[in-house]
């Protein structure tokens, strides 16, 4: 499924890279995606590695849907399902550069600094008022709106590196981010390389 210039039927790492620069709005609030992480069925760090469960069922469904889970019993995290139905792959949305509804995000987060509103999946979930009610919703209809990166300016340079906060497959370079963005959850190391599109 093609949405905002991104083919959600593609591999998780290809979708994760392609989402950098796409604008994500939830009920009109959000901004440019500047950081993502890819997860796949064959990936020991993925929720789907052990097979379908009640919790991860959405991940085995149709691509271009939201998969929402609670991290450490506190933070709601937003993911986008990709690949073919039944495979079990997705992309964690790790950080946004806020552009729309900043005042609402500031109220929800209880702080003013735009840099800290969506710089991490838990912060992003709170800023966009994500909860489990969004789990399984399609991304091509409200409350979601995805807008393709503008074509009238050069595409952002994308860095890649190991994912954050996991204990398995820690060296897999499936974290992607806009190079030099001050809205990332964590800077990329100097040794991280520019991301390249890979085959599925």
Number of C-alpha atoms within 10 A of each C-alpha: 14 12 14 17 14 21 18 27 20 20 21 26 28 24 25 27 28 22 28 25 24 20 23 27 22 19 13 14 21 27 24 23 27 31 32 29 25 28 28 22 21 14 16 16 18 20 21 23 15 11 14 17 12 6 13 18 17 25 32 23 20 21 27 24 23 26 26 25 21 14 11 7 7 9 17 21 24 25 25 27 31 33 25 17 15 15 20 28 32 33 29 22 26 28 29 31 24 26 14 17 17 18 13 15 24 16 12 15 20 11 12 13 10 16 16 22 29 29 23 20 23 21 23 27 23 18 26 24 17 19 16 14 8 17 21 19 18 19 19 14 9 13 14 19 19 23 16 17 21 11 7 6 7 8 12 15 14 21 24 25 21 18 21 14 7 12 10 12 14 15 12 15 18 24 24 30 33 25 19 14 19 14 24 25 22 15 14 20 11 7 9 13 14 14 21 12 10 10 8 11
